[in-house]
C-alpha cells in the first residue's frame, strides 16, 4: 500500500521531468464530480493531471487497472470501458455492489465502540464465507471511512485489523446510485494480476504496491519477485502501458532494463510513521504511449 495523496502545488524539483500540458478537456463535469467512494492510503488522484495528456489519444481503448485500489485514476480518466482488478476481494465486492446501486441502511457514526462492533461483525461474515453480501459491503464502507488513515489491512488469517481512526468529523454516503451508471461498462475482477485477460489494444495503468516494507494489504503480500513478475508480464503487452511506483534505486533499474521510458514526479506524502511529509519521488514508466 502507498501513502494517501492529494494534488501538490510544490515547484518541480531537479528530478521532475514535466509531462506535456496537453488539452484541458478531461472527463465530463458530471464524471469529474464523482469522487472515489473510499478513503485510500496510496490513492493516485494527484496523478490524474499527469495521466490525462497520456490518455487523450487513447480514449477509445479499454482501460485496464490490475491494481485498481481506490479507483481515483479510473474515475479521473473516465473511460467508457474498463477492466478493474484488485487482489483484495472485499474491495471488488464493494464495487460490484456500487454497480448495482448500493444503498446503506447500516448505523454509521464516528464512534469507537460502534467501530469495533462493526469490525467484529465484518470479520464474522468473512470467516463464515459471507463476505460477498450487501451487509459485508456496507460494513466494509463504514470501516474504511472510520478506520485509521483510510488503511485497508488484513492479517494472515484474512481478518480486517485496522484500528479506529482519529477523525473529528466524517461524512458518510448512504446512496451510491450515481455510481451505477458510470460503472455500467466497467468490469471488476479479483485475482492475481497475471490472470487479468488483456486485449492487445488495452491501455494498461498499473500501480502495484510500493517497493518498500509495509504491513500487508492482502494476506498474499507483494514482494520483490512480484515486482519483477509484473514487469515481465507487462513487457509482453503490445498496447499502451503506464506503470507507477516509488522511485527506489532498484525499481528504476528494473524499469530501465526492461526498456520503459521513465518520467519522475514528486508525490505528496500524506501518511508517514515518522511524521515526515516531504514529497516522495515517484516514477512513471511508459511503453507504447
PAZAPA-4460 file (N, C-alpha, C; in steps of 0.05 Angstrom, whole numbers, plus 32768, in hexadecimal, padded with zeros to 4 digits):
% residues 289
    n_x    n_y    n_z   ca_x   ca_y   ca_z    c_x    c_y    c_z   seq   type   mol
   8011   7FE8   8000   8000   8000   8000   8011   8019   8000     1      X     A
   8005   802F   7FFA   8014   8047   7FF6   8008   805E   8005     2      X     A
   8018   8073   800A   800E   8089   8018   7FF7   8096   8009     3      X     A
   7FE3   80A0   8017   7FCD   80AF   800A   7FD8   80C8   7FFD     4      X     A
   7FCA   80D4   7FEA   7FD5   80EA   7FDB   7FBF   80FD   7FD3     5      X     A
   7FC6   8117   7FD1   7FB5   812B   7FC5   7FC7   813B   7FB3     6      X     A
   7FBB   814C   7FA2   7FCA   815C   7F8F   7FDF   816D   7F9C     7      X     A
   7FF7   816E   7F91   800D   817D   7F9C   8011   8197   7F8D     8      X     A
   8016   81AD   7F9B   801C   81C6   7F8E   8039   81CE   7F91     9      X     A
   8049   81BB   7F9A   8065   81C1   7F9E   8073   81C5   7F83    10      X     A
   8088   81D5   7F82   8097   81D9   7F6A   80A6   81BF   7F63    11      X     A
   80A9   81BA   7F49   80B7   81A1   7F41   80D4   81A2   7F4B    12      X     A
   80DE   818A   7F53   80FA   8188   7F5B   810B   8183   7F42    13      X     A
   8124   8181   7F46   8137   817C   7F30   8132   8160   7F24    14      X     A
   8125   814F   7F33   8121   8133   7F2A   8106   8130   7F1B    15      X     A
   80F6   8145   7F1B   80DC   8143   7F0F   80DD   8149   7EF1    16      X     A
   80D5   8136   7EE0   80D3   813A   7EC4   80B5   8141   7EBE    17      X     A
   80B0   8159   7EB5   8094   8161   7EB1   8088   8153   7E99    18      X     A
   8070   8149   7E9D   8060   813F   7E86   8055   8156   7E76    19      X     A
   8051   8152   7E5C   8045   8168   7E4C   8029   816F   7E57    20      X     A
   8022   8189   7E56   8009   8192   7E63   7FF1   8185   7E57    21      X     A
   7FEF   8180   7E3D   7FD8   8173   7E31   7FBF   8183   7E34    22      X     A
   7FA9   8179   7E27   7F90   8188   7E28   7F84   8187   7E44    23      X     A
   7F74   819B   7E4B   7F68   819D   7E65   7F4B   8193   7E65    24      X     A
   7F44   8185   7E50   7F28   817C   7E4F   7F21   8169   7E66    25      X     A
   7F30   8152   7E67   7F2B   813F   7E7D   7F10   8132   7E7B    26      X     A
   7F08   8124   7E90   7EEE   8117   7E90   7ED8   812B   7E93    27      X     A
   7EBF   8123   7E8C   7EA8   8135   7E90   7EA5   813E   7EAC    28      X     A
   7E9A   8156   7EB0   7E98   8162   7ECB   7E89   8150   7EDE    29      X     A
   7E74   8142   7ED5   7E65   8131   7EE7   7E75   8119   7EF0    30      X     A
   7E88   8110   7EDF   7E99   80FA   7EE7   7EAF   8104   7EFA    31      X     A
   7EBA   811C   7EF4   7ECF   8126   7F05   7EC5   812A   7F21    32      X     A
   7EAB   8130   7F24   7EA0   8135   7F3F   7E9C   811C   7F4F    33      X     A
   7E9D   8104   7F42   7E99   80EB   7F4F   7EB4   80E3   7F5C    34      X     A
   7EB6   80E6   7F76   7ECF   80E1   7F84   7ED3   80C3   7F8A    35      X     A
   7EEB   80BA   7F8E   7EF0   809F   7F97   7EDF   8099   7FB0    36      X     A
   7ED1   8082   7FB0   7EBF   807D   7FC6   7ECC   8075   7FE1    37      X     A
   7EE6   806D   7FE0   7EF4   8065   7FF7   7F0B   8078   7FFE    38      X     A
   7F12   8079   8018   7F2B   8085   801F   7F41   8071   8016    39      X     A
   7F58   807B   800D   7F6B   8068   8003   7F88   8071   8009    40      X     A
   7F96   8061   8019   7FB2   8066   801E   7FC1   805E   8005    41      X     A
   7FCB   8072   7FF7   7FD9   806D   7FDE   7FC9   8074   7FC5    42      X     A
   7FB2   8082   7FC9   7FA2   808A   7FB2   7FB2   809C   7FA0    43      X     A
   7FAD   809A   7F86   7FBC   80A9   7F72   7FAC   80C0   7F65    44      X     A
   7F99   80CB   7F74   7F8A   80E2   7F6A   7F9C   80F8   7F60    45      X     A
   7FB1   80FD   7F6F   7FC4   8112   7F68   7FD2   810D   7F4D    46      X     A
   7FD3   80F4   7F45   7FE1   80EC   7F2D   7FD1   80F1   7F13    47      X     A
   7FB6   80F4   7F16   7FA5   80F5   7EFF   7FAD   810B   7EEC    48      X     A
   7FB5   8122   7EF6   7FBC   8139   7EE4   7FD5   8132   7ED3    49      X     A
   7FE5   8120   7EDC   7FFC   8117   7ECC   7FF4   8101   7EB9    50      X     A
   7FE0   80F2   7EC0   7FD8   80DB   7EAF   7FC5   80E3   7E98    51      X     A
   7FB5   80F8   7E9D   7FA2   8101   7E88   7FAF   8106   7E6D    52      X     A
   7FC6   8114   7E6B   7FD3   8119   7E51   7FDB   80FE   7E44    53      X     A
   7FE2   80EA   7E53   7FE9   80D0   7E48   7FD1   80C0   7E3F    54      X     A
   7FBB   80C5   7E4C   7FA2   80B6   7E46   7F92   80C2   7E2F    55      X     A
   7F96   80DB   7E29   7F85   80E9   7E16   7F84   80DC   7DFA    56      X     A
   7F9B   80D1   7DF2   7F9C   80C5   7DD7   7F91   80A8   7DD7    57      X     A
   7F89   809E   7DEE   7F81   8082   7DF0   7F66   807E   7DFC    58      X     A
   7F55   8092   7DFC   7F3C   8091   7E0B   7F28   807C   7DFF    59      X     A
   7F2D   8073   7DE7   7F1B   805E   7DDC   7F23   8042   7DE5    60      X     A
   7F3A   8041   7DF2   7F43   8027   7DFB   7F36   8020   7E16    61      X     A
   7F38   8006   7E1D   7F2F   7FFE   7E38   7F46   8004   7E4B    62      X     A
   7F40   800F   7E62   7F54   8014   7E77   7F54   7FFC   7E8A    63      X     A
   7F6C   7FF1   7E8F   7F6F   7FDA   7EA1   7F81   7FE3   7EB8    64      X     A
   7F77   7FDE   7ED0   7F88   7FE2   7EE8   7F8A   7FC8   7EF7    65      X     A
   7FA2   7FBC   7EF8   7FA5   7FA3   7F06   7FA5   7FA6   7F25    66      X     A
   7FAA   7FC0   7F2E   7FA9   7FC6   7F4B   7F98   7FDF   7F4E    67      X     A
   7F7E   7FDC   7F4D   7F6D   7FF4   7F4A   7F6A   8003   7F65    68      X     A
   7F6D   7FF6   7F7C   7F6D   8004   7F95   7F54   8015   7F99    69      X     A
   7F59   802F   7F9E   7F43   8042   7FA4   7F35   804E   7F8D    70      X     A
   7F3D   8046   7F74   7F2F   804F   7F5B   7F34   806C   7F54    71      X     A
   7F47   807A   7F61   7F4B   8096   7F5B   7F53   809B   7F3E    72      X     A
   7F64   808A   7F34   7F6E   808E   7F18   7F57   8088   7F04    73      X     A
   7F49   8072   7F07   7F34   806B   7EF4   7F1E   8080   7EF4    74      X     A
   7F16   8089   7F0C   7F01   809E   7F0D   7F0C   80B8   7F02    75      X     A
   7F26   80BD   7F05   7F31   80D6   7EFA   7F33   80D6   7EDC    76      X     A
   7F3A   80BE   7ED0   7F3C   80BC   7EB3   7F21   80B7   7EA6    77      X     A
   7F0E   80AC   7EB5   7EF3   80A7   7EAC   7EF1   8099   7E91    78      X     A
   7EFC   8081   7E8F   7EFA   8071   7E76   7EDE   8067   7E72    79      X     A
   7ED6   8063   7E59   7EBC   8056   7E53   7EBC   8039   7E5C    80      X     A
   7ED3   802C   7E57   7ED6   800F   7E5E   7EEE   800B   7E70    81      X     A
   7EEC   7FFA   7E84   7F02   7FF5   7E96   7F00   7FD9   7EA1    82      X     A
   7F18   7FCD   7EA6   7F1B   7FB4   7EB4   7F2B   7FBA   7ECD    83      X     A
   7F1F   7FB7   7EE4   7F2C   7FC0   7EFD   7F2F   7FA8   7F10    84      X     A
   7F48   7FA3   7F17   7F4F   7F8C   7F27   7F5D   7F95   7F41    85      X     A
   7F58   7F85   7F56   7F67   7F89   7F6F   7F68   7F6E   7F7D    86      X     A
   7F7F   7F68   7F89   7F83   7F4F   7F97   7F71   7F4D   7FAF    87      X     A
   7F68   7F64   7FBA   7F58   7F64   7FD2   7F3A   7F60   7FCA    88      X     A
   7F2E   7F49   7FD0   7F13   7F44   7FC7   7EFE   7F56   7FD4    89      X     A
   7F04   7F60   7FEC   7EF0   7F72   7FFA   7EED   7F8C   7FEB    90      X     A
   7F03   7F96   7FE0   7F02   7FAF   7FD1   7EF1   7FAB   7FB8    91      X     A
   7EF6   7F95   7FAA   7EE8   7F8F   7F91   7ECA   7F89   7F97    92      X     A
   7EC4   7F7A   7FAC   7EA8   7F75   7FB3   7E99   7F8F   7FB8    93      X     A
   7EA6   7FA2   7FC6   7E9A   7FBC   7FCB   7E94   7FCA   7FB1    94      X     A
   7EA7   7FCA   7F9E   7EA2   7FD8   7F84   7E8B   7FCA   7F74    95      X     A
   7E8A   7FB0   7F76   7E74   7FA2   7F68   7E59   7FAA   7F74    96      X     A
   7E58   7FAE   7F8E   7E3F   7FB8   7F9A   7E39   7FD4   7F91    97      X     A
   7E4E   7FE5   7F8E   7E49   8000   7F84   7E3E   7FFF   7F68    98      X     A
   7E48   7FED   7F58   7E3E   7FEA   7F3D   7E20   7FE3   7F3D    99      X     A
   7E17   7FD6   7F52   7DFB   7FCF   7F54   7DEA   7FE5   7F62   100      X     A
   7DF7   7FFB   7F69   7DE9   8011   7F76   7DE5   800E   7F94   101      X     A
   7DFB   8008   7FA1   7DFA   8003   7FBE   7DEF   801A   7FCE   102      X     A
   7DDD   8014   7FE1   7DD3   8027   7FF4   7DD7   801A   8010   103      X     A
   7DE1   802A   8023   7DE9   8020   803D   7DD5   8029   8052   104      X     A
   7DCA   8016   8061   7DB9   801C   8078   7DC7   8018   8092   105      X     A
   7DDF   800E   8092   7DEF   8008   80AA   7DF4   8021   80BA   106      X     A
   7DF3   801E   80D5   7DFA   8034   80E7   7E17   803C   80E2   107      X     A
   7E1D   8055   80DC   7E38   805F   80D7   7E3D   8079   80E7   108      X     A
   7E50   8078   80F8   7E58   8090   8107   7E75   808D   8110   109      X     A
   7E81   80A4   8116   7E9D   80A5   811D   7EA0   809E   813B   110      X     A
   7E9D   8085   8141   7E9C   807C   815D   7EAD   8063   8160   111      X     A
   7EBF   8063   8173   7ED3   804D   8176   7EC5   8033   817D   112      X     A
   7EB2   8032   818F   7EA5   8019   8196   7E96   800E   817E   113      X     A
   7E88   801F   816F   7E7A   8016   8158   7E8D   800B   8143   114      X     A
   7EA4   8018   8140   7EB8   8010   812C   7EC1   7FF3   8132   115      X     A
   7EC8   7FED   814B   7ED2   7FD3   8151   7EBC   7FBE   8150   116      X     A
   7EA4   7FC6   8156   7E8D   7FB4   8154   7E89   7FAC   8136   117      X     A
   7E89   7FC1   8125   7E86   7FBC   8108   7E9E   7FAC   80FD   118      X     A
   7EB6   7FB1   8107   7ECD   7FA2   80FD   7ECB   7F85   8104   119      X     A
   7EC1   7F7F   811C   7EBD   7F63   8125   7EA9   7F55   8113   120      X     A
   7E93   7F64   810D   7E7E   7F58   80FD   7E88   7F53   80E0   121      X     A
   7E98   7F66   80D6   7EA3   7F62   80BB   7EB5   7F4A   80BA   122      X     A
   7EC6   7F46   80CE   7ED8   7F2F   80CF   7EC9   7F15   80D3   123      X     A
   7EB3   7F16   80E1   7EA1   7EFF   80E4   7E97   7EF6   80C9   124      X     A
   7E8E   7F0A   80B9   7E83   7F04   809E   7E99   7EF8   808D   125      X     A
   7EB1   7F03   808E   7EC7   7EF9   807E   7ECD   7EDC   8086   126      X     A
   7ECF   7ED6   80A0   7ED5   7EBC   80AA   7EC0   7EA7   80A2   127      X     A
   7EA7   7EB1   809F   7E91   7E9F   8098   7E8D   7E9D   807A   128      X     A
   7E9F   7EA9   806A   7E9C   7EA8   804D   7E86   7EB9   8042   129      X     A
   7E7E   7ECE   8051   7E68   7EDF   8049   7E71   7EFC   8043   130      X     A
   7E89   7EFE   8039   7E95   7F18   8033   7E8C   7F25   801A   131      X     A
   7E7C   7F18   800A   7E73   7F23   7FF0   7E58   7F30   7FF2   132      X     A
   7E4B   7F30   8009   7E30   7F3A   800B   7E2E   7F58   800F   133      X     A
   7E15   7F63   800E   7E10   7F7F   8011   7E19   7F89   802D   134      X     A
   7E14   7F79   8042   7E1C   7F82   805D   7E3B   7F85   805E   135      X     A
   7E49   7F72   8053   7E67   7F74   8054   7E71   7F8C   8045   136      X     A
   7E64   7F92   802E   7E6C   7FAA   801F   7E67   7FC4   802F   137      X     A
   7E50   7FC5   803C   7E4A   7FDD   804D   7E5E   7FDF   8064   138      X     A
   7E64   7FC9   8071   7E77   7FC9   8087   7E93   7FD1   807D   139      X     A
   7E9B   7FC7   8066   7EB5   7FCD   805B   7EB7   7FEC   8057   140      X     A
   7EA2   7FF7   804B   7EA2   8014   8047   7EA4   8023   8061   141      X     A
   7E95   801C   8075   7E96   802A   808F   7EB2   8027   809B   142      X     A
   7EBD   800F   809B   7ED8   800B   80A7   7EED   801C   8098   143      X     A
   7EEA   801D   807E   7EFD   802D   806E   7EFC   804A   8075   144      X     A
   7EE4   8055   8078   7EE1   8071   807E   7EE9   8078   809A   145      X     A
   7EE6   8065   80AD   7EE9   806B   80C9   7F03   8062   80D4   146      X     A
   7F10   804F   80C6   7F2A   8044   80D0   7F41   8057   80CC   147      X     A
   7F58   804F   80D7   7F6F   8060   80D8   7F7B   8066   80BC   148      X     A
   7F7C   807F   80B4   7F89   8089   809C   7F80   807B   8082   149      X     A
   7F68   8071   8081   7F5F   8064   8069   7F6E   804B   8061   150      X     A
   7F7B   803E   8075   7F8A   8026   806F   7F77   800F   806A   151      X     A
   7F80   7FFD   8059   7F72   7FE4   8054   7F86   7FCE   8059   152      X     A
   7F84   7FC1   8070   7F99   7FAF   8079   7F8D   7F96   8085   153      X     A
   7F98   7F7F   807E   7F8E   7F65   8087   7FA5   7F55   8093   154      X     A
   7F9F   7F45   80A7   7FB3   7F33   80B2   7FB6   7F1A   80A1   155      X     A
   7FC8   7F09   80A8   7FCD   7EF1   8098   7FB5   7EDD   8098   156      X     A
   7FA4   7EE0   80AB   7F8C   7ECF   80AB   7F75   7EDC   809B   157      X     A
   7F7A   7EF4   8090   7F66   7F01   8080   7F53   7F13   808F   158      X     A
   7F59   7F19   80A9   7F48   7F2A   80B9   7F50   7F47   80B6   159      X     A
   7F3C   7F59   80B4   7F41   7F75   80B2   7F4A   7F7F   80CD   160      X     A
   7F61   7F8D   80CE   7F6C   7F94   80E8   7F75   7FB1   80EB   161      X     A
   7F69   7FC3   80DA   7F6F   7FE0   80DD   7F62   7FEB   80F6   162      X     A
   7F70   7FFB   8106   7F64   8006   811E   7F52   801E   8118   163      X     A
   7F44   8026   812D   7F32   803D   812B   7F42   8056   8124   164      X     A
   7F37   8067   8113   7F44   8080   810A   7F42   8096   811F   165      X     A
   7F4D   80AD   8117   7F4D   80C4   8129   7F43   80DD   811A   166      X     A
   7F2C   80DA   810D   7F21   80F0   80FE   7F0E   80FF   8110   167      X     A
   7F0E   811A   810D   7EFB   812A   811C   7EDF   8128   8110   168      X     A
   7EDE   8126   80F6   7EC4   8125   80E8   7EC6   8114   80D0   169      X     A
   7EB2   8104   80CB   7EB1   80F2   80B4   7E96   80F5   80A5   170      X     A
   7E97   80F8   808B   7E7F   80F9   807B   7E7C   80DD   806E   171      X     A
   7E65   80D1   8073   7E5F   80B7   8068   7E4B   80B9   8051   172      X     A
   7E4F   80A9   803D   7E3C   80A7   8027   7E2A   808E   802B   173      X     A
   7E10   8092   8026   7DFE   807B   8029   7DF3   8072   800E   174      X     A
   7DF1   8084   7FFB   7DE5   807E   7FE1   7DFB   807F   7FCC   175      X     A
   7E03   8068   7FC1   7E18   8067   7FAD   7E0D   8064   7F91   176      X     A
   7DF4   8069   7F8D   7DE7   8065   7F73   7DF5   8074   7F5C   177      X     A
   7E01   808D   7F61   7E0E   809A   7F4B   7E25   808A   7F3E   178      X     A
   7E31   8078   7F4E   7E47   8068   7F43   7E3D   8052   7F30   179      X     A
   7E24   804B   7F32   7E1A   8035   7F22   7E1C   803A   7F04   180      X     A
   7E15   8052   7EFB   7E17   8059   7EDF   7E33   805A   7ED5   181      X     A
   7E45   8066   7EE6   7E61   8069   7EDE   7E6E   804E   7EDC   182      X     A
   7E67   803B   7EED   7E73   8020   7EEE   7E67   800D   7EDA   183      X     A
   7E54   8016   7ECA   7E44   8004   7EB9   7E55   7FF3   7EA7   184      X     A
   7E6A   7FFE   7E9B   7E7B   7FEF   7E88   7E97   7FEB   7E94   185      X     A
   7E98   7FEB   7EAE   7EB1   7FE4   7EBD   7EAE   7FC8   7EC9   186      X     A
   7EC1   7FB7   7EC4   7EC1   7F9C   7ECF   7ED5   7F9B   7EE7   187      X     A
   7ECE   7F8C   7EFB   7EDE   7F8A   7F13   7EE6   7F6D   7F18   188      X     A
   7F00   7F68   7F1D   7F09   7F4D   7F24   7F1C   7F4F   7F3C   189      X     A
   7F1F   7F38   7F49   7F32   7F36   7F60   7F42   7F1D   7F5C   190      X     A
   7F5B   7F21   7F53   7F6D   7F0A   7F4E   7F89   7F15   7F4B   191      X     A
   7F9C   7F03   7F4A   7FB8   7F0B   7F45   7FBA   7F1A   7F2A   192      X     A
   7FCB   7F2E   7F29   7FCC   7F3F   7F11   7FD2   7F2F   7EF8   193      X     A
   7FE2   7F1A   7EFA   7FE9   7F0A   7EE2   7FD1   7EFC   7ED6   194      X     A
   7FBB   7EFA   7EE5   7FA3   7EED   7EDA   7F90   7F01   7ECE   195      X     A
   7F96   7F1A   7ECF   7F85   7F2F   7EC3   7F87   7F2C   7EA4   196      X     A
   7F71   7F27   7E97   7F72   7F23   7E7A   7F75   7F3D   7E6A   197      X     A
   7F8C   7F41   7E5F   7F92   7F5A   7E50   7F8B   7F56   7E32   198      X     A
   7F7E   7F6A   7E27   7F7B   7F6C   7E0A   7F92   7F7B   7DFE   199      X     A
   7F99   7F75   7DE5   7FB2   7F81   7DDA   7FB0   7F9F   7DD8   200      X     A
   7F98   7FAB   7DD8   7F95   7FC8   7DD6   7F90   7FD6   7DF1   201      X     A
   7F90   7FC7   7E06   7F8A   7FD2   7E20   7F9F   7FE7   7E29   202      X     A
   7F96   7FFC   7E36   7FA7   800F   7E43   7FAA   8006   7E61   203      X     A
   7FC2   7FFF   7E69   7FC6   7FF5   7E84   7FD3   800A   7E96   204      X     A
   7FC6   8010   7EAC   7FD2   8020   7EC1   7FD6   800E   7ED9   205      X     A
   7FEF   8009   7EE0   7FF6   7FF6   7EF6   8003   8005   7F0D   206      X     A
   7FF7   8004   7F24   8000   8012   7F3C   8004   7FFD   7F53   207      X     A
   8019   7FED   7F52   801C   7FD8   7F66   8024   7FE3   7F81   208      X     A
   8023   7FD3   7F96   802D   7FDC   7FB0   804A   7FE6   7FAD   209      X     A
   8050   7FFB   7FBD   806B   8006   7FBC   8080   7FF1   7FC2   210      X     A
   8098   7FF6   7FB8   80AF   7FE5   7FBD   80BB   7FEE   7FD8   211      X     A
   80AB   7FEB   7FED   80B4   7FF1   8008   80A8   7FDC   801B   212      X     A
   80B4   7FD9   8032   80A8   7FC7   8046   8090   7FD4   8052   213      X     A
   8079   7FC6   8053   8060   7FD1   805D   804F   7FBB   8067   214      X     A
   803E   7FC1   807B   802B   7FAD   8084   8019   7FA4   806E   215      X     A
   8011   7F8B   806E   8004   7F7F   8057   7FE9   7F8C   8050   216      X     A
   7FE6   7F91   8037   7FCC   7F9B   802C   7FB9   7F83   8028   217      X     A
   7FC4   7F6D   801F   7FB5   7F54   801C   7FC6   7F3E   8028   218      X     A
   7FBA   7F28   8030   7FC8   7F13   803E   7FDE   7F07   802C   219      X     A
   7FDC   7F0A   8012   7FF0   7EFE   8000   800A   7F0E   8000   220      X     A
   8009   7F28   8006   8021   7F38   8005   8029   7F3F   7FE9   221      X     A
   803E   7F50   7FE6   8048   7F57   7FCC   8066   7F5F   7FCF   222      X     A
   8077   7F4D   7FC7   8094   7F50   7FCB   80A3   7F57   7FB1   223      X     A
   80BD   7F57   7FB3   80CE   7F5F   7F9C   80CA   7F4C   7F84   224      X     A
   80C7   7F32   7F8A   80C2   7F20   7F73   80A9   7F27   7F64   225      X     A
   8095   7F32   7F73   807C   7F3A   7F65   8080   7F53   7F54   226      X     A
   8092   7F65   7F5E   8098   7F7D   7F4E   80A5   7F74   7F33   227      X     A
   80B7   7F61   7F34   80C4   7F57   7F1C   80B0   7F48   7F0A   228      X     A
   80A0   7F38   7F16   808B   7F29   7F08   8078   7F3C   7EF9   229      X     A
   8071   7F53   7F06   805F   7F66   7EFA   806C   7F72   7EE1   230      X     A
   8086   7F7A   7EE3   8094   7F85   7ECC   8095   7F71   7EB5   231      X     A
   809B   7F58   7EBB   809C   7F44   7EA6   8081   7F41   7E98   232      X     A
   806B   7F41   7EA8   8050   7F3E   7E9D   8049   7F56   7E8C   233      X     A
   804F   7F6E   7E95   8048   7F86   7E86   8059   7F88   7E6C   234      X     A
   8071   7F7F   7E6E   8083   7F81   7E57   8079   7F71   7E3F   235      X     A
   8068   7F5E   7E43   805D   7F4E   7E2D   8044   7F5B   7E21   236      X     A
   803A   7F71   7E2D   8022   7F7E   7E23   802A   7F92   7E0D   237      X     A
   801A   7F91   7DF7   8021   7FA2   7DE0   8013   7FBD   7DE1   238      X     A
   8000   7FC1   7DF3   7FF2   7FDB   7DF4   8000   7FEF   7E07   239      X     A
   7FF4   8006   7E0B   8000   801B   7E1C   8001   8012   7E39   240      X     A
   8017   8019   7E46   801B   8012   7E62   8025   802A   7E72   241      X     A
   8019   802F   7E89   8024   8042   7E9C   8027   8033   7EB7   242      X     A
   803F   8032   7EC1   8046   8023   7ED9   804F   8037   7EEE   243      X     A
   8044   8036   7F06   804A   804A   7F1B   8055   803D   7F33   244      X     A
   806A   8049   7F3F   8075   803E   7F58   8086   8054   7F66   245      X     A
   808E   804E   7F7F   80A1   805F   7F8C   80BC   805B   7F7E   246      X     A
   80CB   8070   7F7A   80E3   806F   7F6A   80FB   8066   7F7B   247      X     A
   80F9   804D   7F85   8111   8042   7F93   8126   803B   7F7F   248      X     A
   813E   8038   7F88   8154   8034   7F75   8150   801B   7F65   249      X     A
   8147   8005   7F72   8144   7FEC   7F63   812C   7FEC   7F51   250      X     A
   8117   7FFB   7F58   8100   7FFD   7F47   8108   800C   7F2D   251      X     A
   8116   8022   7F30   811F   8031   7F19   8130   8020   7F07   252      X     A
   8143   8011   7F12   8154   7FFF   7F03   8143   7FE9   7EF5   253      X     A
   8130   7FDE   7F03   811F   7FC9   7EF7   810F   7FD4   7EDF   254      X     A
   8103   7FEB   7EE2   80F3   7FF7   7ECC   8105   7FFF   7EB4   255      X     A
   811C   800B   7EBA   812E   8012   7EA5   8138   7FFA   7E95   256      X     A
   813F   7FE5   7EA3   8149   7FCD   7E97   8133   7FC0   7E84   257      X     A
   811A   7FC3   7E8C   8104   7FB8   7E7C   80FD   7FCA   7E65   258      X     A
   810A   7FE1   7E62   8105   7FF2   7E4A   80EF   8006   7E4D   259      X     A
   80E6   800B   7E65   80D1   8020   7E69   80DE   803C   7E69   260      X     A
   80CF   804F   7E5F   80D6   806B   7E61   80CE   8075   7E7D   261      X     A
   80E0   8083   7E8B   80DA   808A   7EA7   80D5   80A8   7EA9   262      X     A
   80C0   80AF   7EB8   80BA   80CB   7EC0   80B8   80CC   7EDE   263      X     A
   80C4   80E0   7EEA   80C5   80E2   7F07   80B2   80F8   7F11   264      X     A
   80A4   80F2   7F26   8091   8105   7F32   8096   8107   7F50   265      X     A
   808E   811D   7F5C   808E   8120   7F79   8072   811B   7F83   266      X     A
   8070   8106   7F93   8056   80FE   7F9E   8053   810A   7FBA   267      X     A
   803C   8117   7FC0   8038   8120   7FDC   8035   8108   7FEE   268      X     A
   8042   810A   8006   8041   80F4   8019   802F   80FB   8030   269      X     A
   8018   80ED   8031   8004   80F3   8045   8004   80E1   805D   270      X     A
   8011   80C9   805B   8012   80B6   8071   8030   80B0   8075   271      X     A
   8039   80B2   808E   8054   80AB   8094   8056   80A4   80B2   272      X     A
   8064   808E   80B8   8066   8086   80D4   8079   8098   80E3   273      X     A
   808A   80A8   80D5   809D   80BA   80E2   8092   80D7   80E3   274      X     A
   807C   80DC   80D7   8072   80F7   80D6   807E   8107   80BF   275      X     A
   808F   80FB   80AE   809B   8109   8097   8086   810D   8081   276      X     A
   8082   8126   8079   806F   812B   8064   807C   8136   804A   277      X     A
   8096   8133   8048   80A4   813D   8030   809B   812B   8018   278      X     A
   809B   8137   8000   8092   8128   7FE9   80A3   810F   7FE4   279      X     A
   8097   80FA   7FDB   80A5   80E1   7FD4   80A9   80E1   7FB5   280      X     A
   80C0   80D7   7FAD   80C6   80D6   7F90   80BA   80BD   7F84   281      X     A
   80A9   80C1   7F70   809C   80AA   7F62   80A4   80AA   7F45   282      X     A
   80A0   8092   7F39   80A7   808F   7F1D   808E   8085   7F0E   283      X     A
   808B   8090   7EF5   8078   8086   7EE2   8089   8079   7ECC   284      X     A
   8084   805F   7EC8   8093   8050   7EB3   8080   804C   7E9B   285      X     A
   8088   8056   7E84   8076   8056   7E6D   8080   8044   7E57   286      X     A
   806D   8037   7E49   8073   8027   7E31   805B   8029   7E1E   287      X     A
   8061   802D   7E05   804C   802D   7DF0   8038   8043   7DF4   288      X     A
   803F   8058   7E02   802C   806F   7E07   8032   8085   7DF3   289      X     A
***
